[in-house]
C-alpha cells in the first residue's frame, strides 16, 4: 500500500507578502537603530571623560602633587583650540604651570572621540582640569576650579546631551540634559 506524502510550501504571493512586511519593518527599525547608536556613542564619550577625570584626581592624591588633564590632539602637548573631543592627556605637573614640560611624565593618553561628538567646557574648564594633592581642582593661579563640560552629538534630533559638572571640591558628576543646539 502506498502512502501519500504531502509537500507543503509557500505560494509566490505569500513569499512576496513576507518580503514586503520584512522591508516595512526594516525601514522603521533602521532609523531607531541609528538613534540608539548615536546615544551609545554619546554615553561612551561621556564615560571616557569621566574616567579621565577620576584617573587625574586619583593620581594627584597618590602622588600628593598637581596632576593635569588637558586637551591634546597630538598626545604629547596640551592644545588650546577646539573641543575635548580631539582627545586628552593626563600628566604630572611638577612646576604647576598646567602645560606639559619635557621633564614631566605623561600618565595617560586618550585618542580622539568618535566623529560627530562635540565636547565643550565653559571658561574655567575649557582647556584643562588640574587636581592638587588633596584631590581638589585648582587653576594655575591657585583659585578653585569648577565648571561644566557638555557632551553632545549634532546629528541627534532630540538635543540629548550629557554634562559633567565639577564642583569646587573637584568632584565630577554626570547629568543628562537637553541642549538647544550642539556647537
MISE-840272 format. One record per atom (N, C-alpha, C): x, y, z; atom name; chain; residue number from 1. Coordinates in pm, 1 decimal. Example, Ala and Ser with C-alpha at 12.3 -4.5 7.8 and 13.67 -1.06 7.14 Angstrom:
BEGIN
(node (1319.0,-569.0,780.0),'N','A',1)
(node (1230.0,-450.0,780.0),'CA','A',1)
(node (1320.0,-330.0,780.0),'C','A',1)
(node (1285.0,-225.0,708.0),'N','A',2)
(node (1367.0,-106.0,714.0),'CA','A',2)
(node (1290.0,3.0,787.0),'C','A',2)
END
This chain:
BEGIN
(node (82.3,-114.4,0.0),'N','A',1)
(node (0.0,0.0,0.0),'CA','A',1)
(node (89.6,124.6,0.0),'C','A',1)
(node (52.4,213.7,-77.2),'N','A',2)
(node (128.3,338.4,-89.2),'CA','A',2)
(node (70.6,445.1,3.7),'C','A',2)
(node (165.5,517.4,66.0),'N','A',3)
(node (120.0,629.3,147.4),'CA','A',3)
(node (148.1,757.3,71.7),'C','A',3)
(node (64.4,847.1,93.9),'N','A',4)
(node (77.2,972.7,22.9),'CA','A',4)
(node (142.0,1077.0,113.6),'C','A',4)
(node (249.4,1138.1,68.4),'N','A',5)
(node (318.1,1243.9,143.2),'CA','A',5)
(node (276.7,1376.6,82.5),'C','A',5)
(node (236.8,1463.1,169.8),'N','A',6)
(node (200.9,1594.1,116.9),'CA','A',6)
(node (322.6,1685.3,129.8),'C','A',6)
(node (342.9,1763.6,33.4),'N','A',7)
(node (452.1,1859.1,31.7),'CA','A',7)
(node (391.2,1996.2,58.6),'C','A',7)
(node (440.3,2055.7,165.4),'N','A',8)
(node (387.7,2189.0,195.4),'CA','A',8)
(node (490.1,2292.7,154.0),'C','A',8)
(node (445.4,2404.0,110.5),'N','A',9)
(node (532.8,2511.3,66.1),'CA','A',9)
(node (456.7,2641.4,70.1),'C','A',9)
(node (519.9,2741.8,18.6),'N','A',10)
(node (453.5,2871.4,18.4),'CA','A',10)
(node (433.8,2914.1,-125.7),'C','A',10)
(node (326.7,2984.2,-144.3),'N','A',11)
(node (299.7,3034.5,-278.2),'CA','A',11)
(node (381.4,3160.6,-301.2),'C','A',11)
(node (389.9,3200.8,-425.3),'N','A',12)
(node (463.1,3320.3,-460.9),'CA','A',12)
(node (401.9,3443.0,-391.2),'C','A',12)
(node (273.0,3448.1,-381.5),'N','A',13)
(node (205.7,3559.6,-315.8),'CA','A',13)
(node (244.6,3566.8,-169.1),'C','A',13)
(node (249.6,3453.3,-101.2),'N','A',14)
(node (287.7,3451.2,40.0),'CA','A',14)
(node (432.7,3496.9,59.3),'C','A',14)
(node (520.8,3456.9,-30.6),'N','A',15)
(node (660.2,3498.1,-22.7),'CA','A',15)
(node (672.0,3649.2,-43.3),'C','A',15)
(node (601.0,3703.8,-142.0),'N','A',16)
(node (605.8,3847.2,-167.9),'CA','A',16)
(node (550.0,3928.4,-50.8),'C','A',16)
(node (440.8,3881.2,10.0),'N','A',17)
(node (384.4,3949.3,126.2),'CA','A',17)
(node (484.8,3946.2,241.4),'C','A',17)
(node (550.4,3835.6,262.0),'N','A',18)
(node (652.1,3823.9,367.0),'CA','A',18)
(node (767.9,3919.7,344.5),'C','A',18)
(node (814.9,3927.6,220.8),'N','A',19)
(node (924.7,4018.7,188.6),'CA','A',19)
(node (881.3,4163.3,210.3),'C','A',19)
(node (758.6,4196.0,170.4),'N','A',20)
(node (707.0,4331.4,189.9),'CA','A',20)
(node (701.8,4367.0,338.7),'C','A',20)
(node (652.3,4276.3,420.8),'N','A',21)
(node (643.9,4301.5,565.1),'CA','A',21)
(node (782.8,4316.1,626.9),'C','A',21)
(node (876.2,4235.1,583.6),'N','A',22)
(node (1013.5,4244.9,632.5),'CA','A',22)
(node (1075.4,4378.9,594.5),'C','A',22)
(node (1054.8,4422.0,469.6),'N','A',23)
(node (1108.8,4550.6,424.0),'CA','A',23)
(node (1045.5,4666.4,501.1),'C','A',23)
(node (915.7,4658.9,526.1),'N','A',24)
(node (847.4,4764.6,601.2),'CA','A',24)
(node (901.3,4770.6,744.0),'C','A',24)
(node (922.2,4657.5,804.9),'N','A',25)
(node (977.4,4653.5,940.4),'CA','A',25)
(node (1118.5,4708.8,945.5),'C','A',25)
(node (1198.9,4678.1,845.4),'N','A',26)
(node (1336.7,4726.4,842.6),'CA','A',26)
(node (1342.1,4877.6,824.1),'C','A',26)
(node (1252.5,4934.7,742.2),'N','A',27)
(node (1255.1,5080.1,722.7),'CA','A',27)
(node (1219.0,5153.3,850.6),'C','A',27)
(node (1143.5,5089.8,938.6),'N','A',28)
(node (1113.1,5151.7,1067.4),'CA','A',28)
(node (1224.4,5126.5,1169.7),'C','A',28)
(node (1291.4,5013.6,1158.9),'N','A',29)
(node (1392.6,4976.4,1258.0),'CA','A',29)
(node (1525.1,5048.1,1236.2),'C','A',29)
(node (1564.9,5073.1,1113.4),'N','A',30)
(node (1695.9,5132.0,1085.0),'CA','A',30)
(node (1711.2,5271.4,1146.5),'C','A',30)
(node (1614.3,5364.2,1130.4),'N','A',31)
(node (1632.3,5494.5,1197.1),'CA','A',31)
(node (1638.6,5481.6,1349.3),'C','A',31)
(node (1559.1,5394.8,1406.4),'N','A',32)
(node (1562.7,5376.1,1551.4),'CA','A',32)
(node (1697.7,5319.7,1594.8),'C','A',32)
(node (1754.5,5230.7,1516.0),'N','A',33)
(node (1884.2,5171.9,1547.4),'CA','A',33)
(node (1994.3,5276.3,1538.0),'C','A',33)
(node (1988.4,5363.2,1436.8),'N','A',34)
(node (2092.7,5465.0,1424.7),'CA','A',34)
(node (2083.0,5563.8,1541.1),'C','A',34)
(node (1961.7,5596.5,1585.2),'N','A',35)
(node (1945.5,5681.3,1702.5),'CA','A',35)
(node (2003.2,5615.8,1826.2),'C','A',35)
(node (1983.4,5485.7,1838.1),'N','A',36)
(node (2039.5,5411.0,1950.6),'CA','A',36)
(node (2192.0,5416.8,1947.7),'C','A',36)
(node (2249.5,5400.0,1829.9),'N','A',37)
(node (2395.9,5403.4,1817.3),'CA','A',37)
(node (2450.9,5542.0,1853.0),'C','A',37)
(node (2379.4,5649.0,1814.5),'N','A',38)
(node (2423.6,5783.5,1849.9),'CA','A',38)
(node (2419.9,5803.3,2001.2),'C','A',38)
(node (2315.6,5750.8,2067.3),'N','A',39)
(node (2306.6,5762.4,2213.5),'CA','A',39)
(node (2417.9,5682.7,2282.2),'C','A',39)
(node (2452.0,5567.4,2225.3),'N','A',40)
(node (2561.1,5486.1,2282.2),'CA','A',40)
(node (2693.8,5559.7,2267.5),'C','A',40)
(node (2718.7,5619.1,2151.2),'N','A',41)
(node (2842.8,5696.1,2130.7),'CA','A',41)
(node (2850.4,5813.9,2227.5),'C','A',41)
(node (2737.2,5880.6,2246.8),'N','A',42)
(node (2731.6,5993.7,2337.9),'CA','A',42)
(node (2764.0,5951.6,2480.9),'C','A',42)
(node (2704.4,5843.6,2525.3),'N','A',43)
(node (2727.0,5794.3,2661.8),'CA','A',43)
(node (2870.4,5744.8,2678.7),'C','A',43)
(node (2922.0,5671.9,2580.7),'N','A',44)
(node (3058.0,5618.8,2595.2),'CA','A',44)
(node (3161.9,5731.0,2592.5),'C','A',44)
(node (3139.4,5835.9,2514.1),'N','A',45)
(node (3229.9,5951.0,2514.8),'CA','A',45)
(node (3230.2,6021.4,2649.5),'C','A',45)
(node (3111.1,6035.5,2708.4),'N','A',46)
(node (3099.7,6097.9,2840.1),'CA','A',46)
(node (3167.2,6011.7,2945.7),'C','A',46)
(node (3145.8,5881.2,2937.4),'N','A',47)
(node (3209.8,5789.4,3033.1),'CA','A',47)
(node (3362.1,5794.9,3023.7),'C','A',47)
(node (3414.2,5807.1,2901.4),'N','A',48)
(node (3559.8,5814.1,2884.0),'CA','A',48)
(node (3616.2,5939.1,2951.7),'C','A',48)
(node (3547.7,6051.1,2936.6),'N','A',49)
(node (3595.7,6173.8,3000.3),'CA','A',49)
(node (3583.3,6165.5,3152.5),'C','A',49)
(node (3475.5,6106.0,3201.2),'N','A',50)
(node (3461.5,6087.1,3346.7),'CA','A',50)
(node (3574.3,5999.6,3400.3),'C','A',50)
(node (3607.8,5894.3,3327.4),'N','A',51)
(node (3717.4,5806.7,3367.8),'CA','A',51)
(node (3848.8,5884.3,3372.0),'C','A',51)
(node (3871.4,5970.0,3272.6),'N','A',52)
(node (3990.9,6053.4,3271.5),'CA','A',52)
(node (3997.8,6146.2,3392.1),'C','A',52)
(node (3884.6,6203.5,3429.9),'N','A',53)
(node (3880.6,6291.0,3547.3),'CA','A',53)
(node (3909.5,6214.0,3675.6),'C','A',53)
(node (3849.0,6096.3,3687.7),'N','A',54)
(node (3873.5,6015.1,3808.0),'CA','A',54)
(node (4020.5,5972.2,3816.4),'C','A',54)
(node (4077.4,5934.2,3702.4),'N','A',55)
(node (4218.9,5896.5,3699.5),'CA','A',55)
(node (4307.5,6014.3,3739.9),'C','A',55)
(node (4278.1,6131.1,3688.0),'N','A',56)
(node (4357.1,6250.3,3719.5),'CA','A',56)
(node (4351.7,6280.9,3868.8),'C','A',56)
(node (4232.5,6275.3,3924.3),'N','A',57)
(node (4216.8,6302.8,4067.4),'CA','A',57)
(node (4289.6,6199.1,4152.7),'C','A',57)
(node (4274.4,6073.6,4115.4),'N','A',58)
(node (4339.7,5965.6,4189.3),'CA','A',58)
(node (4491.5,5978.8,4185.4),'C','A',58)
(node (4546.9,6009.6,4069.0),'N','A',59)
(node (4692.1,6025.5,4056.2),'CA','A',59)
(node (4742.5,6145.0,4136.0),'C','A',59)
(node (4665.0,6252.6,4140.2),'N','A',60)
(node (4706.8,6369.6,4218.6),'CA','A',60)
(node (4713.9,6334.9,4366.8),'C','A',60)
(node (4614.5,6260.3,4415.0),'N','A',61)
(node (4615.1,6219.3,4555.8),'CA','A',61)
(node (4729.4,6121.9,4581.6),'C','A',61)
(node (4746.7,6025.5,4491.8),'N','A',62)
(node (4852.2,5924.8,4508.8),'CA','A',62)
(node (4990.8,5986.8,4508.6),'C','A',62)
(node (5012.4,6084.0,4420.6),'N','A',63)
(node (5143.6,6148.0,4408.7),'CA','A',63)
(node (5159.4,6266.0,4504.7),'C','A',63)
(node (5048.6,6304.8,4569.0),'N','A',64)
(node (5046.5,6421.0,4657.1),'CA','A',64)
(node (5104.2,6542.9,4585.1),'C','A',64)
(node (5059.0,6561.8,4460.9),'N','A',65)
(node (5106.4,6672.4,4378.7),'CA','A',65)
(node (5005.5,6706.2,4271.8),'C','A',65)
(node (5034.7,6804.0,4194.1),'N','A',66)
(node (4945.2,6852.7,4089.6),'CA','A',66)
(node (4949.0,6759.7,3968.0),'C','A',66)
(node (4830.4,6715.8,3925.0),'N','A',67)
(node (4815.7,6635.3,3804.0),'CA','A',67)
(node (4709.7,6702.0,3717.7),'C','A',67)
(node (4738.4,6712.5,3588.2),'N','A',68)
(node (4653.6,6787.9,3496.0),'CA','A',68)
(node (4599.4,6697.1,3386.7),'C','A',68)
(node (4473.2,6720.0,3351.7),'N','A',69)
(node (4409.7,6660.8,3233.8),'CA','A',69)
(node (4387.9,6776.6,3137.5),'C','A',69)
(node (4446.4,6768.1,3017.3),'N','A',70)
(node (4430.4,6876.5,2919.9),'CA','A',70)
(node (4398.8,6820.0,2782.1),'C','A',70)
(node (4335.2,6905.0,2700.0),'N','A',71)
(node (4303.5,6866.1,2562.2),'CA','A',71)
(node (4433.6,6845.8,2485.6),'C','A',71)
(node (4435.5,6742.5,2401.8),'N','A',72)
(node (4556.6,6717.3,2323.8),'CA','A',72)
(node (4523.2,6634.8,2200.9),'C','A',72)
(node (4546.3,6691.1,2085.4),'N','A',73)
(node (4526.9,6617.2,1960.9),'CA','A',73)
(node (4647.4,6528.9,1931.8),'C','A',73)
(node (4765.3,6573.9,1972.1),'N','A',74)
(node (4888.4,6501.0,1940.6),'CA','A',74)
(node (4920.7,6392.6,2042.7),'C','A',74)
(node (4869.9,6407.3,2164.0),'N','A',75)
(node (4904.1,6314.1,2270.8),'CA','A',75)
(node (5036.4,6346.2,2337.2),'C','A',75)
(node (5098.7,6460.3,2297.3),'N','A',76)
(node (5228.8,6498.6,2352.5),'CA','A',76)
(node (5229.1,6637.1,2415.7),'C','A',76)
(node (5136.1,6722.7,2374.3),'N','A',77)
(node (5130.7,6857.2,2429.5),'CA','A',77)
(node (4986.0,6903.4,2439.8),'C','A',77)
(node (4960.3,6996.7,2529.6),'N','A',78)
(node (4825.2,7048.4,2550.1),'CA','A',78)
(node (4785.2,7139.1,2433.9),'C','A',78)
(node (4657.5,7132.2,2398.6),'N','A',79)
(node (4602.6,7215.6,2291.9),'CA','A',79)
(node (4510.3,7320.3,2352.3),'C','A',79)
(node (4503.9,7434.4,2291.7),'N','A',80)
(node (4416.9,7541.4,2341.0),'CA','A',80)
(node (4292.0,7558.0,2254.1),'C','A',80)
(node (4294.0,7513.2,2132.0),'N','A',81)
(node (4179.7,7529.5,2042.7),'CA','A',81)
(node (4090.4,7407.1,2040.7),'C','A',81)
(node (3979.4,7419.7,1973.3),'N','A',82)
(node (3881.3,7313.2,1953.1),'CA','A',82)
(node (3828.6,7259.9,2085.3),'C','A',82)
(node (3759.2,7145.6,2078.1),'N','A',83)
(node (3697.3,7090.1,2197.5),'CA','A',83)
(node (3770.9,6969.5,2251.5),'C','A',83)
(node (3716.5,6916.0,2358.9),'N','A',84)
(node (3775.5,6799.4,2424.3),'CA','A',84)
(node (3765.5,6673.4,2339.2),'C','A',84)
(node (3683.3,6674.6,2234.0),'N','A',85)
(node (3667.0,6555.4,2150.7),'CA','A',85)
(node (3795.0,6517.4,2076.4),'C','A',85)
(node (3891.9,6607.7,2068.9),'N','A',86)
(node (4018.3,6578.7,1999.5),'CA','A',86)
(node (4108.1,6483.7,2078.3),'C','A',86)
(node (4070.3,6453.7,2203.0),'N','A',87)
(node (4149.7,6366.2,2287.5),'CA','A',87)
(node (4212.7,6445.7,2400.4),'C','A',87)
(node (4279.9,6376.7,2491.8),'N','A',88)
(node (4341.7,6444.0,2605.0),'CA','A',88)
(node (4455.5,6361.9,2661.2),'C','A',88)
(node (4533.9,6428.7,2743.1),'N','A',89)
(node (4642.3,6362.1,2813.6),'CA','A',89)
(node (4630.1,6394.6,2962.5),'C','A',89)
(node (4686.1,6307.6,3044.1),'N','A',90)
(node (4696.2,6328.7,3187.8),'CA','A',90)
(node (4845.6,6328.5,3219.0),'C','A',90)
(node (4891.5,6431.3,3289.9),'N','A',91)
(node (5034.5,6436.9,3320.7),'CA','A',91)
(node (5058.2,6494.3,3459.7),'C','A',91)
(node (5173.4,6460.0,3515.4),'N','A',92)
(node (5215.5,6510.1,3646.2),'CA','A',92)
(node (5278.4,6646.6,3624.1),'C','A',92)
(node (5213.0,6750.1,3673.5),'N','A',93)
(node (5255.0,6888.7,3651.8),'CA','A',93)
(node (5343.0,6934.4,3767.8),'C','A',93)
(node (5469.8,6901.8,3760.1),'N','A',94)
(node (5562.8,6926.4,3870.2),'CA','A',94)
(node (5576.2,7075.5,3901.1),'C','A',94)
(node (5585.8,7158.6,3797.6),'N','A',95)
(node (5607.7,7301.8,3821.2),'CA','A',95)
(node (5477.9,7382.9,3830.6),'C','A',95)
(node (5361.7,7320.1,3813.1),'N','A',96)
(node (5233.6,7386.6,3835.0),'CA','A',96)
(node (5191.6,7488.1,3731.0),'C','A',96)
(node (5243.7,7477.2,3608.5),'N','A',97)
(node (5207.7,7575.0,3505.5),'CA','A',97)
(node (5095.6,7526.4,3412.2),'C','A',97)
(node (5042.7,7407.4,3434.9),'N','A',98)
(node (4933.8,7348.1,3354.5),'CA','A',98)
(node (4970.7,7327.6,3208.4),'C','A',98)
(node (5097.6,7322.6,3179.6),'N','A',99)
(node (5148.2,7290.8,3045.4),'CA','A',99)
(node (5254.0,7183.5,3062.4),'C','A',99)
(node (5253.7,7087.4,2972.1),'N','A',100)
(node (5349.6,6977.3,2986.4),'CA','A',100)
(node (5489.4,7022.5,2943.4),'C','A',100)
(node (5584.2,6993.5,3028.2),'N','A',101)
(node (5723.7,7027.4,3003.5),'CA','A',101)
(node (5801.7,6898.2,2977.5),'C','A',101)
(node (5920.5,6909.2,2916.9),'N','A',102)
(node (5997.3,6789.0,2881.5),'CA','A',102)
(node (6026.3,6694.9,2999.1),'C','A',102)
(node (6038.7,6747.5,3118.9),'N','A',103)
(node (6073.5,6662.7,3232.9),'CA','A',103)
(node (5950.4,6606.6,3306.0),'C','A',103)
(node (5829.8,6631.9,3255.0),'N','A',104)
(node (5706.9,6585.8,3320.5),'CA','A',104)
(node (5652.1,6462.2,3250.0),'C','A',104)
(node (5603.8,6368.6,3331.4),'N','A',105)
(node (5556.3,6240.2,3279.4),'CA','A',105)
(node (5412.5,6246.9,3230.1),'C','A',105)
(node (5389.2,6193.0,3109.8),'N','A',106)
(node (5252.7,6172.5,3061.6),'CA','A',106)
(node (5206.1,6040.2,3120.6),'C','A',106)
(node (5098.4,6044.3,3196.5),'N','A',107)
(node (5048.3,5924.9,3264.2),'CA','A',107)
(node (4945.5,5849.4,3182.1),'C','A',107)
(node (4874.6,5922.1,3094.2),'N','A',108)
(node (4769.0,5858.8,3014.7),'CA','A',108)
(node (4740.8,5943.5,2891.7),'C','A',108)
(node (4713.2,5876.1,2780.3),'N','A',109)
(node (4673.8,5942.4,2655.4),'CA','A',109)
(node (4539.6,5885.9,2610.3),'C','A',109)
(node (4445.1,5972.2,2580.7),'N','A',110)
(node (4314.7,5930.6,2527.4),'CA','A',110)
(node (4307.0,5975.6,2382.1),'C','A',110)
(node (4279.7,5882.8,2289.6),'N','A',111)
(node (4269.7,5920.8,2147.9),'CA','A',111)
(node (4142.4,6002.0,2122.9),'C','A',111)
(node (4128.8,6058.0,2003.9),'N','A',112)
(node (4008.2,6134.6,1971.1),'CA','A',112)
(node (3881.4,6050.5,1987.4),'C','A',112)
(node (3773.3,6118.5,2020.5),'N','A',113)
(node (3644.1,6052.1,2036.5),'CA','A',113)
(node (3584.7,6019.5,1900.8),'C','A',113)
(node (3473.4,5947.5,1901.7),'N','A',114)
(node (3402.4,5915.4,1778.1),'CA','A',114)
(node (3370.3,6042.5,1700.9),'C','A',114)
(node (3382.5,6036.7,1569.4),'N','A',115)
(node (3349.4,6154.9,1488.7),'CA','A',115)
(node (3204.2,6197.5,1513.6),'C','A',115)
(node (3183.7,6325.7,1515.1),'N','A',116)
(node (3049.3,6378.6,1534.1),'CA','A',116)
(node (3022.3,6427.7,1674.3),'C','A',116)
(node (3094.9,6378.7,1773.3),'N','A',117)
(node (3072.5,6425.0,1909.4),'CA','A',117)
(node (3135.3,6562.8,1927.6),'C','A',117)
(node (3068.1,6646.7,2002.7),'N','A',118)
(node (3120.7,6777.4,2040.2),'CA','A',118)
(node (3131.1,6779.7,2192.2),'C','A',118)
(node (3245.3,6821.2,2243.7),'N','A',119)
(node (3268.8,6825.5,2388.0),'CA','A',119)
(node (3328.2,6962.0,2420.0),'C','A',119)
(node (3248.7,7044.6,2488.5),'N','A',120)
(node (3288.3,7182.2,2513.6),'CA','A',120)
(node (3275.0,7213.3,2661.9),'C','A',120)
(node (3378.9,7272.4,2717.5),'N','A',121)
(node (3376.3,7314.1,2857.1),'CA','A',121)
(node (3355.7,7464.4,2868.2),'C','A',121)
(node (3291.3,7507.8,2976.7),'N','A',122)
(node (3280.8,7652.0,2997.3),'CA','A',122)
(node (3418.2,7706.5,3036.1),'C','A',122)
(node (3430.1,7836.2,3053.2),'N','A',123)
(node (3561.2,7900.5,3064.0),'CA','A',123)
(node (3657.5,7837.1,3164.5),'C','A',123)
(node (3617.5,7808.2,3288.8),'N','A',124)
(node (3716.2,7752.4,3382.8),'CA','A',124)
(node (3771.2,7615.0,3343.1),'C','A',124)
(node (3696.0,7539.2,3264.9),'N','A',125)
(node (3740.3,7404.1,3226.5),'CA','A',125)
(node (3749.3,7389.0,3074.2),'C','A',125)
(node (3770.7,7498.3,3004.8),'N','A',126)
(node (3773.8,7491.8,2858.7),'CA','A',126)
(node (3902.1,7430.7,2804.1),'C','A',126)
(node (4013.1,7439.0,2877.9),'N','A',127)
(node (4141.2,7387.8,2827.3),'CA','A',127)
(node (4204.6,7279.3,2913.0),'C','A',127)
(node (4187.7,7287.5,3043.9),'N','A',128)
(node (4249.9,7189.6,3132.8),'CA','A',128)
(node (4171.3,7179.3,3262.3),'C','A',128)
(node (4193.7,7068.8,3331.8),'N','A',129)
(node (4141.1,7049.2,3466.6),'CA','A',129)
(node (4257.9,6997.0,3548.7),'C','A',129)
(node (4288.6,7066.8,3658.1),'N','A',130)
(node (4404.5,7030.6,3739.8),'CA','A',130)
(node (4359.9,6996.3,3881.2),'C','A',130)
(node (4417.0,6888.3,3932.9),'N','A',131)
(node (4390.5,6845.6,4070.7),'CA','A',131)
(node (4517.2,6860.2,4152.9),'C','A',131)
(node (4500.1,6899.8,4278.9),'N','A',132)
(node (4614.1,6906.2,4370.0),'CA','A',132)
(node (4619.9,6779.3,4455.2),'C','A',132)
(node (4716.0,6771.2,4543.7),'N','A',133)
(node (4736.6,6651.7,4624.9),'CA','A',133)
(node (4622.5,6618.0,4718.8),'C','A',133)
(node (4533.4,6713.3,4743.3),'N','A',134)
(node (4415.9,6688.3,4827.7),'CA','A',134)
(node (4295.4,6640.2,4746.6),'C','A',134)
(node (4311.8,6630.9,4614.0),'N','A',135)
(node (4201.4,6586.7,4528.2),'CA','A',135)
(node (4105.8,6698.2,4491.9),'C','A',135)
(node (4149.2,6821.4,4506.9),'N','A',136)
(node (4066.8,6936.7,4472.4),'CA','A',136)
(node (4118.5,6999.3,4343.9),'C','A',136)
(node (4026.1,7056.3,4268.5),'N','A',137)
(node (4066.8,7124.1,4145.9),'CA','A',137)
(node (4117.1,7263.0,4177.9),'C','A',137)
(node (4215.2,7307.5,4100.2),'N','A',138)
(node (4266.0,7444.0,4117.7),'CA','A',138)
(node (4323.1,7494.8,3986.8),'C','A',138)
(node (4300.2,7622.2,3962.2),'N','A',139)
(node (4357.0,7688.6,3845.8),'CA','A',139)
(node (4506.1,7712.8,3868.7),'C','A',139)
(node (4575.2,7755.0,3766.9),'N','A',140)
(node (4717.3,7785.3,3779.1),'CA','A',140)
(node (4740.6,7894.1,3883.7),'C','A',140)
(node (4645.1,7986.0,3896.2),'N','A',141)
(node (4656.3,8094.7,3994.5),'CA','A',141)
(node (4638.4,8046.0,4138.2),'C','A',141)
(node (4588.5,7924.8,4155.8),'N','A',142)
(node (4563.8,7871.3,4288.5),'CA','A',142)
(node (4417.3,7877.5,4329.4),'C','A',142)
(node (4335.9,7951.9,4254.4),'N','A',143)
(node (4192.5,7961.0,4283.2),'CA','A',143)
(node (4125.6,7827.1,4251.7),'C','A',143)
(node (4011.6,7800.4,4319.9),'N','A',144)
(node (3944.0,7674.1,4291.9),'CA','A',144)
(node (3890.7,7673.6,4149.3),'C','A',144)
(node (3881.1,7556.5,4093.0),'N','A',145)
(node (3837.9,7540.4,3954.6),'CA','A',145)
(node (3710.5,7456.7,3953.3),'C','A',145)
(node (3602.1,7516.2,3910.0),'N','A',146)
(node (3475.4,7445.8,3896.1),'CA','A',146)
(node (3418.0,7480.8,3760.3),'C','A',146)
(node (3343.6,7389.6,3700.8),'N','A',147)
(node (3287.3,7418.6,3569.4),'CA','A',147)
(node (3204.5,7303.9,3516.7),'C','A',147)
(node (3157.6,7321.5,3394.5),'N','A',148)
(node (3070.8,7224.4,3329.9),'CA','A',148)
(node (3121.9,7194.2,3190.1),'C','A',148)
(node (3128.7,7066.1,3158.3),'N','A',149)
(node (3165.5,7020.7,3024.4),'CA','A',149)
(node (3042.3,6955.0,2964.2),'C','A',149)
(node (3003.6,6997.8,2844.9),'N','A',150)
(node (2885.9,6943.8,2777.6),'CA','A',150)
(node (2929.7,6853.5,2663.6),'C','A',150)
(node (2872.9,6733.0,2660.2),'N','A',151)
(node (2899.8,6635.8,2554.9),'CA','A',151)
(node (2770.9,6617.4,2476.3),'C','A',151)
(node (2775.7,6645.4,2346.0),'N','A',152)
(node (2654.8,6633.3,2264.0),'CA','A',152)
(node (2690.1,6578.9,2125.7),'C','A',152)
(node (2585.7,6544.4,2050.7),'N','A',153)
(node (2601.7,6489.0,1916.4),'CA','A',153)
(node (2513.5,6570.9,1823.3),'C','A',153)
(node (2571.6,6652.3,1733.7),'N','A',154)
(node (2491.0,6740.4,1648.5),'CA','A',154)
(node (2386.4,6667.6,1563.7),'C','A',154)
(node (2409.4,6542.1,1530.8),'N','A',155)
(node (2315.1,6469.5,1445.7),'CA','A',155)
(node (2190.2,6422.6,1520.4),'C','A',155)
(node (2193.9,6427.9,1652.4),'N','A',156)
(node (2078.5,6381.7,1729.9),'CA','A',156)
(node (1967.7,6485.8,1724.2),'C','A',156)
(node (1850.5,6443.3,1682.5),'N','A',157)
(node (1738.5,6535.2,1666.2),'CA','A',157)
(node (1680.6,6581.3,1799.0),'C','A',157)
(node (1694.0,6501.5,1902.3),'N','A',158)
(node (1629.0,6532.2,2028.7),'CA','A',158)
(node (1704.1,6634.5,2111.9),'C','A',158)
(node (1829.6,6658.8,2082.3),'N','A',159)
(node (1908.5,6750.9,2162.0),'CA','A',159)
(node (1959.0,6690.3,2291.5),'C','A',159)
(node (1951.5,6556.5,2303.2),'N','A',160)
(node (2002.1,6489.8,2422.2),'CA','A',160)
(node (2151.6,6515.8,2435.6),'C','A',160)
(node (2194.3,6535.4,2557.8),'N','A',161)
(node (2335.6,6560.2,2585.5),'CA','A',161)
(node (2364.7,6517.8,2728.4),'C','A',161)
(node (2491.8,6514.7,2760.7),'N','A',162)
(node (2536.3,6490.8,2897.6),'CA','A',162)
(node (2620.9,6608.9,2940.7),'C','A',162)
(node (2616.9,6636.6,3068.4),'N','A',163)
(node (2704.8,6737.1,3124.8),'CA','A',163)
(node (2785.3,6673.4,3236.8),'C','A',163)
(node (2911.5,6710.5,3242.4),'N','A',164)
(node (2997.3,6672.1,3354.2),'CA','A',164)
(node (3016.9,6799.5,3435.1),'C','A',164)
(node (2966.7,6796.4,3555.9),'N','A',165)
(node (2971.9,6912.5,3642.8),'CA','A',165)
(node (3079.6,6888.3,3748.7),'C','A',165)
(node (3176.1,6977.2,3754.8),'N','A',166)
(node (3285.4,6965.6,3851.1),'CA','A',166)
(node (3263.1,7072.3,3957.7),'C','A',166)
(node (3242.8,7029.1,4081.1),'N','A',167)
(node (3216.5,7126.1,4187.8),'CA','A',167)
(node (3346.3,7186.6,4240.8),'C','A',167)
(node (3335.0,7277.0,4337.2),'N','A',168)
(node (3452.7,7349.3,4386.8),'CA','A',168)
(node (3550.8,7259.7,4462.1),'C','A',168)
(node (3508.1,7140.4,4499.9),'N','A',169)
(node (3599.4,7045.5,4564.3),'CA','A',169)
(node (3666.6,6953.5,4463.3),'C','A',169)
(node (3628.5,6966.1,4336.2),'N','A',170)
(node (3688.6,6884.5,4232.2),'CA','A',170)
(node (3614.1,6757.2,4200.8),'C','A',170)
(node (3501.0,6739.2,4264.0),'N','A',171)
(node (3425.8,6616.2,4243.8),'CA','A',171)
(node (3339.8,6623.6,4117.8),'C','A',171)
(node (3364.5,6536.2,4020.5),'N','A',172)
(node (3282.6,6539.3,3898.4),'CA','A',172)
(node (3157.2,6452.8,3913.5),'C','A',172)
(node (3049.0,6498.8,3851.6),'N','A',173)
(node (2927.9,6418.0,3842.6),'CA','A',173)
(node (2870.6,6435.5,3703.2),'C','A',173)
(node (2797.7,6334.4,3661.0),'N','A',174)
(node (2741.1,6334.6,3527.7),'CA','A',174)
(node (2590.7,6356.2,3538.1),'C','A',174)
(node (2536.3,6438.0,3448.2),'N','A',175)
(node (2392.6,6463.3,3444.2),'CA','A',175)
(node (2345.3,6462.7,3299.5),'C','A',175)
(node (2231.7,6403.4,3278.7),'N','A',176)
(node (2170.7,6402.5,3147.1),'CA','A',176)
(node (2096.3,6534.2,3128.1),'C','A',176)
(node (2101.6,6591.7,3008.8),'N','A',177)
(node (2038.1,6719.8,2983.3),'CA','A',177)
(node (1990.0,6727.1,2838.1),'C','A',177)
(node (1924.9,6834.6,2803.8),'N','A',178)
(node (1881.8,6860.8,2667.1),'CA','A',178)
(node (1936.6,6998.4,2628.2),'C','A',178)
(node (1998.2,7006.7,2511.7),'N','A',179)
(node (2053.8,7133.2,2464.8),'CA','A',179)
(node (1975.7,7182.1,2343.8),'C','A',179)
(node (1970.3,7314.4,2327.8),'N','A',180)
(node (1900.4,7372.4,2212.3),'CA','A',180)
(node (1973.2,7340.1,2082.3),'C','A',180)
(node (2102.2,7354.8,2084.5),'N','A',181)
(node (2183.8,7317.6,1968.7),'CA','A',181)
(node (2320.6,7273.4,2019.6),'C','A',181)
(node (2381.6,7189.2,1941.7),'N','A',182)
(node (2511.4,7133.9,1978.5),'CA','A',182)
(node (2618.2,7204.8,1897.2),'C','A',182)
(node (2699.2,7285.0,1966.5),'N','A',183)
(node (2803.6,7359.0,1893.0),'CA','A',183)
(node (2936.8,7344.5,1960.5),'C','A',183)
END
